Amino acid sequence: MTPRSNLDIVRATYEGDSEDNGRNLLAALAPDAEWTEAAGFPYAGTYVGAQSIVENVFKRLGGEWDGYRAAVDSYYDAGDNIIAQGFYHGTYRATGKSFSASFAHVYTLKDGKIVKFVQIVDSAKVLEAMRP
């Protein structure tokens, strides 16, 4: 079996349905992966390991938003670093407000595993949807 490229590994976390994307992400994370949500973003912080990432980011997104998704427009392959650029979309359940906000996700991979993720996002658009 031919090893998948770093770009293929990252693409597989965006381009299927949310269940497939989640399963692919968990399979791609290194045990000590560092996941940094941007300062100013509602889930800001650095989380280490799959359990912490799921609890502090993905469960919250799934519980607080309807239709939350990251739609990638472009990928940039820089070897061990892959950048996904696009727009988040979703509706905050508590307010019923929808948003669209630009993002860039910077991944660092080693030996076919994601070891680091850094989010860059227009947090103001997200926070605006959360305000009553």
C-alpha positions, 0 to 999 in steps of 0.5 A, spaced: 500 500 500 502 506 498 503 511 503 498 517 503 501 524 502 500 529 508 496 533 503 491 527 502 491 525 510 489 533 511 484 533 506 480 526 508 479 530 515 474 535 511 472 532 504 467 527 507 461 527 511 462 529 518 462 522 521 467 520 516 471 527 517 471 526 525 474 518 524 479 520 519 481 526 524 482 521 530 486 516 526 491 522 523 492 525 530 499 523 534 497 521 541 500 528 543 498 532 538 497 539 540 491 543 537 491 551 538 484 554 537 485 562 536 485 567 541 479 571 541 475 564 538 470 562 543 474 555 544 481 558 544 486 555 547 491 549 546 489 542 547 493 536 547 491 529 545 485 526 542 480 526 548 482 533 550 481 536 543 474 532 542 472 535 549 474 542 548 473 543 541 468 538 537 463 536 542 462 544 544 461 545 536 456 539 536 452 541 542 452 549 541 451 550 533 447 547 527 450 546 521 457 548 523 462 546 518 469 548 515 468 549 507 475 549 504 477 553 498 484 551 497 490 547 500 497 549 500 502 543 501 509 545 504 511 538 505 510 537 513 506 543 513 499 543 510 494 549 510 487 549 509 484 555 507 476 557 507 470 559 511 466 556 517 459 556 516 454 555 522 448 557 526 448 558 533 443 555 537 442 560 543 441 566 538 439 563 531 444 567 528 448 564 522 455 566 520 460 565 515 468 567 517 474 566 513 479 561 516 486 558 515 488 551 518 496 550 519 497 543 520 504 540 521 505 532 520 510 527 522 511 520 520 504 521 517 500 523 523 498 530 525 502 533 531 500 540 531 494 544 528 494 552 529 487 556 527 487 563 524 480 565 524 476 571 523 473 570 530 469 577 530 464 574 525 463 568 530 462 572 536 457 576 533 453 570 531 453 568 539 451 575 541 443 576 543 
